[in-house]
């Protein structure tokens, strides 16, 4: 599992981006979420190949 922060998420359009702790950014679609997310949330996620590169999926909030 990778860790990162939700950089942007538009709930009306159903997509956004997660900035990984390694500095890379990944696209996330609402279908890849396991929890509701907002900008600034810390999350864990997995990656899989999408139409335009790697996408985040199984995105879950990190509960401290």
VOPAGU-2260 file (C-alpha; in pm, 1 decimal, decimal comma):
REM VOPAGU-2260
SITE   aa  ch    i         X         Y         Z
SITE  UNK   A    0       0,0       0,0       0,0
SITE  UNK   A    1     117,1     349,3     -83,1
SITE  UNK   A    2      54,1     654,1     133,4
SITE  UNK   A    3     -29,9    1004,3      21,3
SITE  UNK   A    4    -247,2    1312,9      51,4
SITE  UNK   A    5    -555,0    1407,7    -150,4
SITE  UNK   A    6    -435,9    1706,5    -351,9
SITE  UNK   A    7    -767,8    1770,6    -526,6
SITE  UNK   A    8   -1103,3    1595,4    -542,3
SITE  UNK   A    9   -1420,1    1712,9    -717,5
SITE  UNK   A   10   -1707,2    1507,7    -576,0
SITE  UNK   A   11   -1952,5    1642,3    -836,4
SITE  UNK   A   12   -1737,5    1519,9   -1125,6
SITE  UNK   A   13   -1612,3    1214,5    -935,8
SITE  UNK   A   14   -1236,8    1244,1    -979,3
SITE  UNK   A   15    -923,5    1396,6    -834,6
SITE  UNK   A   16    -554,0    1350,5    -766,9
SITE  UNK   A   17    -349,5    1205,1    -485,3
SITE  UNK   A   18       5,5    1318,3    -415,9
SITE  UNK   A   19     206,7    1018,2    -303,9
SITE  UNK   A   20     466,4    1046,4     -27,6
SITE  UNK   A   21     732,2     982,9    -296,2
SITE  UNK   A   22     626,7    1306,9    -473,1
SITE  UNK   A   23     439,1    1150,8    -767,0
SITE  UNK   A   24      74,2    1231,5    -836,4
SITE  UNK   A   25    -191,9     980,1    -935,9
SITE  UNK   A   26    -540,1    1015,5   -1081,4
SITE  UNK   A   27    -825,7     876,1    -873,1
SITE  UNK   A   28   -1184,4     815,9    -984,4
SITE  UNK   A   29   -1476,7     794,0    -741,4
SITE  UNK   A   30   -1510,1     423,3    -823,9
SITE  UNK   A   31   -1163,7     370,5    -670,4
SITE  UNK   A   32   -1262,6     510,9    -331,0
SITE  UNK   A   33   -1343,5     299,3     -26,9
SITE  UNK   A   34   -1408,0     609,6     188,7
SITE  UNK   A   35   -1527,8     961,2     110,1
SITE  UNK   A   36   -1228,9    1192,5      71,6
SITE  UNK   A   37   -1163,8    1565,7      75,4
SITE  UNK   A   38    -862,1    1775,9     -12,9
SITE  UNK   A   39    -587,7    1739,0     246,1
SITE  UNK   A   40    -695,9    1394,0     370,3
SITE  UNK   A   41    -418,7    1141,3     436,8
SITE  UNK   A   42    -489,0     816,5     254,0
SITE  UNK   A   43    -350,4     476,5     165,0
SITE  UNK   A   44    -403,0     330,7    -181,5
SITE  UNK   A   45    -296,5      79,3    -443,6
SITE  UNK   A   46    -209,4     143,4    -807,7
SITE  UNK   A   47    -329,4     -15,6   -1128,2
SITE  UNK   A   48    -289,0      65,6   -1494,4
SITE  UNK   A   49    -566,8     282,8   -1637,2
SITE  UNK   A   50    -635,0     428,2   -1981,2
SITE  UNK   A   51    -380,7     708,6   -1934,3
SITE  UNK   A   52    -133,2     563,4   -1685,3
SITE  UNK   A   53    -138,5     449,5   -1325,4
SITE  UNK   A   54    -454,4     518,9   -1123,9
SITE  UNK   A   55    -511,8     501,6    -749,1
SITE  UNK   A   56    -773,4     253,7    -626,0
SITE  UNK   A   57    -878,9     100,8    -292,7
SITE  UNK   A   58    -829,1     451,2    -150,6
SITE  UNK   A   59    -889,7     456,9     226,2
SITE  UNK   A   60    -856,8     729,6     486,7
SITE  UNK   A   61    -572,8     696,1     735,5
SITE  UNK   A   62    -720,3     696,9    1083,9
SITE  UNK   A   63    -465,4     830,2    1332,1
